[in-house]
């Protein structure tokens, strides 16, 4: 009986801790969004450059190789049905609707997200955030809000770059190496990809993923224990939680956006 009681006690403690963490994250997110209105444009541009500079290279290279693989695999699948001219449609829809926003968000979490968490966590460990609070300076307005705005803007741009480079990579493999008709590749893509139903929905996905990943990264850094081990654990938690959150949001948004035409 004692073992069963201890099990339920641990389970209840874990559930309570999870609910409390979700509540704190919600309060932190709401407070950060409220303070977006007073952020200076100069600080937002600095954060866009910081976040984009950390992620642009890996996202560009990853997009190119994802395009290579999509072009190669897509051709071998379509050629068995005699539809290899639809390669452009397959690649563009896969990238714009799904792979572009999702893979970019995962790379964004692993590169820029960890950098944001480490930066805020080190500020917490160095008592800079505490000093700002003691001087009456709101750290959420001057530290968190500019980085949230930067992630909100940078993530859709990086997703567009990923999708564009991926399409170019698929064209290099499909047209340049395999020999698919270039005119059919581009014309069928233009005729099948809808600006509002495909591109706009993919853009909305990337915006939502950018908000989610940036908020998780900032929250984990802001609430990290002020020790080297605490900052290291916070960066690891950022990657894990952000990745799971992106995949869960992707399923929900895909079911909402693309099930009805």
PyMOL commands that set and color helices and strands:
alter all, ss='L'
color gray80, all
select helices_A, chain A and resi 2-38+41-79+84-125+128-134+139-178+182-192+195-222+228-257
alter helices_A, ss='H'
color red, helices_A
deselect
rebuild
show_as cartoon
